[in-house]
């Protein structure tokens, strides 16, 4: 009798092992995306090191990276103060995996796992105490996190990344995707998807990676690329329209471009080898003629509509330059970027990219600066 129970126990163990193996093959291993990236561990540059230190010591809490250095204790429609964005967490995860910093990656990977909405996508904003502020997602931020997980799975072969990646990729497709292509967000409260897409959200490279395991993402890539191509205004005015409506099959008609939106479109194009040369010439021309990239431009005249500048603009331009292997553009934009970094050791924001007078420091500027200074440019 005892011998029979022993045999039954062994059979159960064998069956369990077989089931786990089949689960691995059918559920986890399907997220097996091939990358042509030769992973290297970069030595951090001094400007990069002090920026990261500032973020970790002065702009971070248990819930993640603060949107602003200064806390305004307000809850607006947009993120402010010590609220935490999925955008910020995705950017630091991307920086960490590209630089080979697994402990930094894991720290923010664990934060992201606590930002999941009921439907499985990631809430775009939480409060400094982890409280739910908005029950909606942002597809561009979710895809950025998906990409960082694809990289981490390939670099470190850690099963927990593959598990989370597989689940998140399925949820993004279910809630932020239609037969027309990627949409901007999912509202978990009203249980509705957007029927528009902001062109700077169309992360072509990540969709191309996902197409290796799901052909629907290949279709989304092609449709996204077509939407961007058809939004191009002209060679003389190498800008793009901001949004596209799937419902009306039309583009927005704004009179000005936001430089960050514009640069993010170029960044996504540069990652798949399709950045318009006219746009690169335009960027270089702005530095040569105006010694600046301004925050907005009038479409009709191509003239600045603002006299303000942003560190993030120069940082994203640096990333574009790395992707297209244009060292002239990179050095041009890096020089402008570093002018925003505070080197005064008596300043409370020493190391940050910000305003020494007002002490205004934005996570987006600093995280983009980290990526720019890291100089990855390794997408294939």
C-alpha positions in Angstrom: 0.0 0.0 0.0 2.8 2.4 1.0 4.6 1.5 -2.2 1.6 2.3 -4.3 1.3 5.7 -2.7 4.9 6.3 -3.3 4.5 5.4 -7.0 1.4 7.7 -7.2 3.4 10.5 -5.7 6.2 10.1 -8.3 3.7 10.0 -11.1 2.1 13.2 -9.8 5.5 14.9 -9.7 6.3 13.8 -13.2 3.0 15.1 -14.5 3.5 18.4 -12.7 7.0 18.8 -14.3 5.5 18.0 -17.7 2.7 20.5 -17.2 5.2 23.2 -16.1 7.4 22.5 -19.1 4.4 22.7 -21.5 3.4 26.0 -19.8 6.9 27.3 -20.4 6.8 26.3 -24.0 3.3 27.5 -24.8 3.0 30.5 -22.6 6.4 32.0 -21.8 8.7 30.9 -24.6 6.4 32.4 -27.1 7.8 35.8 -26.2 11.1 34.9 -27.8 12.1 37.9 -29.7 15.4 38.0 -31.5 17.5 41.1 -31.1 20.7 42.0 -33.0 22.1 43.9 -30.1 25.6 43.3 -28.8 25.1 44.2 -25.1 27.8 46.2 -23.5 28.2 47.8 -20.1 28.8 51.5 -20.5 31.0 53.4 -18.2 28.9 56.3 -17.0 30.2 59.8 -17.9 30.5 62.3 -15.1 27.5 64.4 -16.3 25.5 61.2 -16.4 26.6 60.0 -13.0 25.6 63.2 -11.1 22.3 63.5 -12.9 21.4 59.9 -11.9 22.5 60.6 -8.4 20.2 63.7 -8.2 17.3 61.7 -9.5 17.8 58.9 -7.0 18.4 61.0 -4.0 16.2 64.1 -4.6 13.5 63.1 -7.1 12.5 59.6 -6.0 10.3 58.0 -3.4 9.0 54.5 -2.7 6.4 54.9 -5.5 9.0 55.9 -8.2 10.5 59.0 -9.8 8.7 62.3 -9.0 7.4 64.4 -12.0 8.9 67.6 -10.4 11.6 68.3 -7.9 9.2 70.8 -6.1 6.0 69.4 -4.8 2.9 71.6 -5.3 0.5 69.2 -3.4 -2.1 69.6 -6.2 -4.0 67.1 -8.3 -4.6 68.6 -11.8 -5.5 67.0 -15.1 -1.8 66.9 -15.9 0.9 65.4 -13.7 2.7 67.7 -11.2 4.8 67.7 -8.1 5.6 64.3 -6.5 3.2 62.3 -8.6 4.8 59.4 -10.5 4.3 58.7 -14.2 4.6 55.4 -16.1 6.5 57.5 -18.6 9.3 58.1 -16.1 9.4 54.5 -14.9 9.7 53.3 -18.5 12.5 55.7 -19.3 14.6 54.8 -16.3 14.0 51.1 -17.1 15.2 51.6 -20.6 18.2 53.5 -19.4 19.0 50.8 -16.8 18.8 47.8 -19.2 20.8 49.6 -22.0 23.5 50.4 -19.5 23.6 46.9 -17.9 22.4 48.1 -14.5 20.2 45.2 -13.4 19.7 46.4 -9.8 18.4 49.8 -11.1 16.2 48.0 -13.6 14.7 45.7 -10.9 14.0 48.5 -8.6 11.8 50.2 -11.1 10.4 47.0 -12.6 9.0 46.2 -9.1 7.5 49.7 -9.0 5.8 49.2 -12.4 4.3 45.9 -11.2 2.4 47.9 -8.6 1.0 50.4 -11.2 -1.2 47.8 -13.0 -4.9 48.7 -13.6 -7.6 46.1 -13.2 -7.5 45.3 -16.9 -3.8 44.7 -16.9 -2.4 47.8 -18.6 -0.4 50.3 -16.6 -1.9 53.4 -15.1 -0.1 56.5 -16.4 -0.1 58.4 -13.1 -0.1 57.6 -9.4 0.2 59.9 -6.3 3.3 60.2 -4.1 1.7 57.7 -1.7 0.7 55.3 -4.4 -2.9 56.4 -4.5 -4.8 56.0 -7.8 -5.2 59.3 -9.5 -6.4 58.3 -13.0 -7.9 55.0 -14.2 -6.4 55.3 -17.7 -3.3 54.2 -19.5 -1.0 55.7 -22.2 0.0 53.3 -25.0 3.3 55.0 -25.7 4.4 54.5 -22.1 3.2 50.9 -22.0 5.1 50.1 -25.2 8.2 51.7 -23.8 8.0 49.4 -20.8 7.4 46.5 -23.1 10.5 47.4 -25.0 12.6 47.6 -21.8 11.3 44.1 -20.9 12.2 42.7 -24.3 15.7 44.1 -23.8 15.9 42.8 -20.2 14.7 39.3 -21.2 17.3 39.2 -23.9 20.2 40.6 -21.9 19.7 38.8 -18.6 17.5 35.8 -19.5 15.4 36.3 -16.3 12.1 34.5 -16.5 10.2 37.0 -14.4 10.7 39.6 -17.2 9.4 37.2 -19.8 6.3 36.4 -17.7 5.4 40.1 -17.1 6.3 41.0 -20.7 4.0 38.3 -22.1 1.1 39.5 -20.0 1.6 43.2 -20.7 2.0 42.7 -24.4 -1.3 40.8 -24.5 -3.1 43.5 -22.5 -1.7 46.3 -24.6 -3.0 44.5 -27.7 -6.4 43.9 -26.1 -7.0 47.4 -24.7 -4.8 49.8 -26.7 -5.1 48.4 -30.1 -7.8 48.1 -32.8 -7.9 46.7 -36.3 -7.1 50.2 -37.4 -3.9 50.3 -35.4 -2.5 51.5 -32.1 -4.7 54.0 -30.1 -3.7 56.6 -27.6 -5.1 55.2 -24.3 -7.6 53.0 -22.6 -10.0 54.5 -20.0 -10.6 51.7 -17.4 -13.4 53.8 -15.7 -15.6 54.2 -18.8 -14.1 51.0 -20.3 -13.5 52.7 -23.7 -10.5 53.0 -26.0 -9.5 56.2 -27.7 -10.4 56.5 -31.4 -7.4 58.7 -32.1 -3.6 58.3 -32.1 -1.1 61.0 -31.3 1.6 60.4 -33.9 4.4 60.7 -31.3 2.9 57.6 -29.6 3.6 55.4 -32.6 6.5 53.4 -31.4 7.5 51.7 -34.6 10.5 49.8 -33.4 8.7 48.2 -30.5 5.8 47.2 -32.7 8.3 45.7 -35.1 9.8 43.6 -32.4 6.4 42.4 -31.2 5.6 41.4 -34.8 8.0 38.5 -34.4 5.5 36.8 -32.1 2.2 38.3 -33.4 1.6 39.3 -37.0 -1.1 41.8 -35.8 1.7 44.0 -34.6 3.3 43.8 -38.0 0.0 45.2 -39.5 0.0 47.9 -36.8 3.6 48.8 -37.7 2.6 49.2 -41.4 -0.5 51.2 -40.6 1.4 53.4 -38.1 4.1 54.1 -40.6 1.5 55.0 -43.2 -0.2 57.4 -40.8 3.1 59.1 -40.1 4.1 59.3 -43.8 0.7 60.8 -44.7 1.1 63.4 -41.9 4.3 64.8 -43.4 3.7 68.4 -44.5 6.4 69.1 -47.1 10.1 69.1 -47.7 10.2 72.8 -47.1 8.3 72.4 -43.9 9.4 69.0 -42.7 6.8 68.7 -39.9 4.0 66.3 -39.1 0.4 66.7 -38.0 -0.1 65.9 -34.3 -3.0 63.5 -34.2 -5.0 61.2 -36.5 -8.6 60.2 -36.0 -9.6 56.7 -37.0 -13.2 57.7 -36.8 -13.0 60.6 -39.3 -9.9 59.4 -41.2 -8.4 62.9 -40.8 -5.5 64.7 -39.2 -5.6 67.6 -36.7 -5.2 71.1 -38.2 -3.0 72.9 -35.6 -1.0 75.9 -36.7 2.0 75.2 -34.5 4.1 72.1 -33.8 5.3 71.2 -30.3 9.0 70.4 -30.6 8.9 67.4 -28.2 6.1 65.8 -30.2 8.0 66.4 -33.4 11.2 65.0 -32.1 9.6 61.9 -30.7 8.1 61.2 -34.2 11.6 61.6 -35.6 13.0 59.4 -32.9 10.6 56.6 -33.7 11.4 56.9 -37.4 15.1 56.9 -36.7 14.9 53.6 -34.9 13.6 51.9 -38.0 15.9 53.7 -40.5 13.2 56.0 -41.9 14.0 59.5 -40.6 13.5 62.1 -43.3 16.8 63.8 -44.2 15.0 67.1 -44.6 14.1 66.9 -40.9 17.7 66.4 -39.9 18.8 69.3 -42.1 16.1 71.4 -40.5 17.3 70.5 -37.0 20.9 71.4 -37.8 19.7 74.6 -39.5 18.0 75.8 -36.3 21.2 75.5 -34.3 23.3 77.2 -37.0 20.8 80.0 -37.6 19.1 80.5 -34.2 21.5 78.6 -31.9 18.4 77.0 -30.4 15.6 74.6 -30.7 12.5 76.4 -29.4 9.5 74.7 -27.8 7.1 75.5 -30.7 7.2 76.6 -34.3 4.6 78.0 -36.7 3.9 75.5 -39.4 3.3 78.1 -42.2 6.5 80.1 -41.7 8.7 77.5 -39.9 9.5 80.3 -37.5 9.6 80.0 -33.7 6.3 80.5 -31.8 8.1 80.5 -28.5 11.3 81.8 -27.0 11.5 79.0 -24.5 13.8 76.0 -24.8 13.9 72.5 -23.1 16.7 70.2 -22.1 14.6 67.3 -23.3 14.5 68.7 -26.9 18.3 68.6 -27.1 18.4 65.2 -25.4 15.9 63.6 -27.8 17.8 65.1 -30.7 21.0 63.5 -29.4 19.2 60.1 -29.4 18.1 60.6 -32.9 21.6 61.5 -33.9 22.9 58.3 -32.4 20.4 56.1 -34.2 21.2 57.6 -37.6 25.0 57.7 -36.7 25.3 61.4 -37.3 28.1 62.5 -35.0 27.9 66.2 -36.1 24.2 66.4 -35.0 25.0 64.5 -31.8 27.8 66.9 -30.7 25.8 69.9 -31.7 22.8 68.9 -29.6 24.9 67.6 -26.7 26.7 70.9 -26.3 23.3 72.6 -26.0 22.0 70.0 -23.6 24.9 70.3 -21.2 24.2 74.1 -20.9 21.1 73.1 -18.9 22.9 71.0 -16.3 23.5 72.7 -12.9 27.2 72.3 -11.8 27.1 74.7 -8.9 27.8 72.4 -5.8 26.0 74.8 -3.5 22.7 74.5 -5.4 20.1 72.2 -4.1 19.6 70.9 -7.7 23.3 70.3 -8.4 23.6 67.7 -11.1 20.1 68.2 -12.4 19.0 69.6 -15.7 16.8 72.5 -14.5 16.5 76.1 -13.6 18.8 77.3 -10.9 16.7 80.3 -10.1 13.2 78.8 -9.8 14.5 75.3 -8.9 12.1 73.9 -11.5 13.3 70.4 -12.5 11.3 68.0 -14.6 11.8 64.2 -14.6 11.3 64.1 -18.4 14.2 66.4 -19.0 16.5 64.5 -16.8 15.6 61.0 -17.9 15.9 62.0 -21.5 19.3 63.6 -20.7 20.5 60.3 -19.1 19.5 58.4 -22.3 21.2 61.0 -24.5 24.4 61.0 -22.5 24.4 57.2 -22.4 24.6 57.3 -26.2 23.1 53.8 -26.7 21.9 54.1 -30.3 21.9 50.3 -30.5 18.5 49.4 -32.1 18.6 47.2 -35.1 
